[in-house]
């Protein structure tokens, strides 16, 4: 009698992960335009590492590799896009393996409390801080297998955290012609990817809007600019504040992290009110890391720290809803008893 095979079903977030991989294509194309073919090889190394690591690690919790679940490949792609184009391949491999281990340690796809890609980036940043904060200038065609001899510069967040303003033009910021992570600088492409994810139903505005609001409002109310007084009214020095907001919005990984990391369906809370609070907290943490660290990918630290709260926020929201329901029922029963 022939052996019966169980029907393979797609994971709940199958479409989300494939859409993330689809969005990485234009971002990777922009990075290849500025740096040559090296970003393409970095992406290939990350995707291959994710596949092999999944095949090796997944059986450890009594589950075979599931080809219908491309989350590890999506995490690897995000890790590559948030690294310098000059990063050694072993850093890509190490960060990807850590991301897969984090995912599988909590039971695999759909169960991890911390964003695996963010954890992988945090580990790489702590292990190689100088490499992760130095970037080649756009237009530098990098060698495929060596990055020695390449002139590296600091990202814009180094200037912002020191209380200064970068000198990059608006058009360069929009098109990605600035030094930074290879997939986080082309703002026009990132916004287009965000709109695509929103239309596809993968982006929760209840998380993204409060996150973005805090990231914008805090620098306006409390600008970290050496040329401004420590305590100045929000309606004073408007021109300087506008210039600051331009670099807050259009540089670093703030927008990339809000679109591709903060709105991850497994990590963020399930309830609307919980996502609102989560977005506010995440925005505050991302702003703090931007003020007090030189890392362009400081949003990853914020997302890892915020990962401890979504389930707790959902429980509080559920308890509040239950209390409101009980009060409504008590009021309804009291009205029903009245003669």
C-alpha positions in Angstrom: 0.0 0.0 0.0 1.6 3.3 -1.0 2.6 5.6 1.8 0.3 8.5 2.4 2.0 12.0 2.5 0.4 14.7 4.6 -0.7 17.8 2.7 1.7 20.6 3.1 0.0 23.9 4.1 1.4 27.3 3.9 2.4 29.1 7.1 0.1 31.9 8.3 2.6 34.6 7.3 3.8 33.0 4.1 2.7 35.9 1.9 4.3 38.4 4.3 7.7 36.8 4.1 7.6 36.5 0.3 6.5 40.2 0.0 9.5 41.2 2.2 11.8 39.2 -0.1 10.2 40.9 -3.1 10.8 44.4 -1.5 14.4 43.6 -1.1 14.9 43.3 -4.9 14.7 47.1 -5.7 16.7 48.0 -2.6 19.4 45.5 -3.6 19.4 46.9 -7.1 20.1 50.4 -5.8 22.9 49.2 -3.7 24.5 47.3 -6.7 24.2 50.5 -8.7 26.3 52.4 -6.1 28.7 49.6 -5.0 28.9 47.0 -7.8 28.1 43.3 -7.5 29.4 42.8 -3.9 25.9 43.5 -2.3 24.5 40.8 -4.6 27.1 38.2 -3.3 26.4 39.3 0.3 22.7 38.7 -0.3 23.4 35.3 -1.8 25.6 34.4 1.2 22.9 35.4 3.6 20.1 33.5 1.8 22.2 30.3 1.5 23.2 30.5 5.1 19.6 30.9 6.2 18.5 27.9 4.1 21.3 25.6 5.4 20.8 26.8 9.1 17.1 26.1 8.8 17.8 22.6 7.5 20.2 21.9 10.4 18.5 23.6 13.3 14.8 22.9 12.7 14.9 19.1 13.3 16.2 19.9 16.8 12.7 20.6 18.0 11.1 17.6 16.2 10.2 19.4 13.0 11.8 19.0 9.5 12.7 21.8 7.2 9.5 23.4 5.8 10.0 24.8 2.3 6.7 26.6 2.6 8.0 28.9 5.4 10.6 31.4 4.0 10.9 33.5 7.2 14.7 32.7 7.7 15.4 33.9 4.2 13.5 37.1 4.8 15.4 37.7 8.0 18.7 37.1 6.2 17.7 39.6 3.5 16.9 42.3 6.1 20.2 41.7 7.9 22.2 42.1 4.6 20.3 45.3 3.8 21.2 46.8 7.2 24.9 46.1 6.9 27.7 48.2 5.3 28.5 47.2 1.7 32.0 46.6 2.9 31.1 44.1 5.7 33.0 40.8 5.5 31.0 37.8 4.4 31.6 36.0 7.8 29.7 38.8 9.5 26.7 38.1 7.2 26.9 34.4 7.9 27.3 34.9 11.7 24.4 37.3 12.0 22.1 35.1 9.9 22.9 32.0 11.9 22.1 33.9 15.1 18.8 35.0 13.6 17.8 31.5 12.7 18.8 30.2 16.2 16.7 32.9 17.9 13.7 32.0 15.7 14.0 28.2 16.4 14.9 28.6 20.1 11.3 29.8 20.7 9.6 27.2 18.6 10.1 28.4 15.0 8.0 30.6 12.8 5.2 32.4 14.5 6.5 31.9 18.1 9.5 34.2 18.5 9.1 37.2 20.9 12.1 39.0 19.6 12.7 39.9 15.9 15.4 37.5 14.7 16.8 39.9 12.2 17.1 42.7 14.8 18.8 40.3 17.2 21.3 39.2 14.5 22.1 42.9 13.7 22.5 43.7 17.4 24.9 40.8 17.9 27.0 41.9 14.8 27.0 45.5 16.0 28.3 44.5 19.5 30.9 42.1 18.1 32.2 44.4 15.3 31.2 47.9 16.3 33.8 49.7 14.2 32.9 47.7 11.0 29.2 48.2 11.6 29.5 52.0 11.9 31.9 52.6 8.9 30.6 52.8 5.4 32.1 53.2 1.9 31.2 56.3 -0.1 28.5 55.7 -2.8 30.1 55.2 -6.2 32.9 53.1 -4.8 32.9 49.9 -6.8 34.0 47.3 -4.2 36.0 44.2 -4.8 34.0 41.0 -4.6 36.1 39.2 -2.1 38.1 41.9 -0.3 37.3 45.2 1.3 40.8 46.2 2.3 42.0 49.6 1.1 38.5 51.0 0.8 38.1 54.5 2.3 35.3 54.4 4.9 33.3 57.2 6.4 31.0 57.6 9.4 27.2 57.5 8.9 25.0 60.6 9.4 24.0 59.4 12.9 27.5 60.1 14.1 27.0 63.8 13.3 23.4 63.9 14.6 24.3 62.2 17.9 27.1 64.8 18.4 24.7 67.7 18.0 25.5 68.6 14.4 23.8 68.5 11.0 25.0 66.4 8.1 25.7 68.1 4.8 24.0 65.7 2.4 21.5 67.2 0.0 17.9 66.3 -0.1 18.1 64.6 -3.5 21.0 62.5 -2.4 19.1 61.4 0.7 16.0 60.5 -1.4 18.0 58.5 -3.9 20.4 56.8 -1.5 23.5 58.6 -2.6 24.8 58.8 1.0 27.1 56.7 3.2 25.1 54.2 5.2 23.7 50.7 5.4 23.4 49.4 1.8 19.6 49.0 1.8 18.5 51.8 4.2 19.5 54.9 2.3 17.2 55.0 -0.8 14.3 56.7 0.9 12.1 56.9 -2.2 12.4 53.1 -2.7 11.8 52.4 1.0 8.6 54.5 0.9 7.4 52.7 -2.2 8.0 49.4 -0.5 6.1 50.6 2.5 3.1 51.5 0.3 3.3 48.1 -1.3 3.2 46.4 2.1 0.4 48.6 3.2 -1.7 47.8 0.1 -0.9 44.1 0.7 -2.2 44.3 4.2 1.1 43.6 5.9 1.7 47.0 7.5 -0.2 48.0 10.6 -0.6 51.8 10.8 -1.6 51.4 14.5 2.1 50.6 15.1 3.8 52.6 12.4 2.0 56.0 12.9 2.7 56.4 16.7 6.3 55.1 16.1 6.9 57.7 13.4 5.1 60.5 15.4 7.4 60.0 18.4 10.5 59.8 16.2 9.5 63.2 14.6 8.0 65.1 17.6 10.7 64.4 20.2 13.5 65.9 18.0 11.3 68.9 17.3 10.5 69.5 21.0 13.9 68.5 22.3 16.3 69.1 19.5 19.8 67.7 19.9 21.6 70.6 18.2 24.6 72.4 19.6 23.6 75.7 18.0 20.3 75.8 19.9 19.7 76.6 23.6 19.1 73.6 25.9 15.5 74.7 26.5 13.9 76.6 23.6 10.2 76.9 22.7 9.0 74.7 19.8 8.1 77.8 17.8 11.7 79.2 18.0 14.5 78.4 15.6 12.1 76.9 13.2 14.5 76.8 10.3 17.1 74.8 12.3 14.4 72.4 13.5 13.2 71.8 10.0 16.7 71.0 8.8 17.1 68.6 11.7 13.8 66.9 11.0 14.9 66.4 7.4 17.9 64.3 8.5 15.9 62.5 11.2 13.4 61.3 8.6 15.6 60.8 5.5 18.8 59.3 7.0 19.8 56.3 9.1 17.5 53.3 9.5 14.6 54.9 11.2 12.2 54.7 8.3 13.5 51.3 7.2 13.2 49.9 10.7 9.6 51.2 11.1 8.5 49.6 7.9 10.3 46.3 7.8 11.0 45.5 11.5 8.5 47.3 13.7 5.4 46.0 11.8 6.5 42.4 11.8 3.2 40.4 12.5 4.7 37.9 15.0 6.6 40.4 17.1 4.0 43.3 17.4 1.0 43.0 19.7 -2.3 41.7 18.3 -4.7 44.3 19.7 -5.1 47.8 18.3 -4.7 49.6 21.7 -1.6 47.4 22.4 0.0 48.2 19.1 -0.6 51.9 19.7 1.3 51.8 23.0 3.9 49.5 21.5 4.5 52.0 18.7 4.9 54.9 21.1 7.4 53.0 23.3 9.3 51.8 20.3 9.6 55.3 18.9 10.8 56.6 22.2 13.5 53.9 22.4 14.6 54.4 18.8 14.9 58.1 19.4 17.0 57.5 22.6 19.4 55.2 20.7 19.7 57.8 18.0 20.5 60.5 20.5 23.1 58.6 22.5 24.7 56.2 20.0 26.6 56.5 16.7 25.0 53.3 15.2 22.9 53.8 12.1 21.0 50.7 13.0 20.1 51.8 16.6 16.5 51.0 15.8 17.4 47.3 16.1 18.4 47.7 19.7 15.0 49.4 20.3 13.1 46.6 18.7 14.9 44.0 20.7 14.2 45.8 24.0 10.6 46.4 23.0 10.1 42.7 22.2 9.6 41.9 25.9 6.3 43.9 26.1 3.8 42.9 23.3 2.4 39.9 25.1 2.1 41.8 28.4 0.4 44.7 26.6 -2.1 42.3 25.0 -2.9 40.8 28.4 -3.5 44.3 29.9 -5.7 45.2 26.9 -7.7 42.0 27.2 -8.2 42.6 31.0 -9.4 46.1 30.3 -11.8 44.9 27.7 -13.2 42.3 30.1 -13.7 44.9 32.8 -15.5 47.2 30.4 -17.7 44.3 29.2 -18.6 43.4 32.8 -19.5 46.9 33.6 -21.8 47.1 30.6 -23.4 43.9 31.6 -24.0 45.1 35.1 -25.6 48.3 33.8 -27.8 46.3 31.4 -28.9 43.9 34.1 -29.6 46.8 36.5 -31.8 48.5 33.9 -33.6 45.2 33.2 -34.5 44.9 36.9 -36.0 48.3 37.1 -39.9 48.2 37.2 
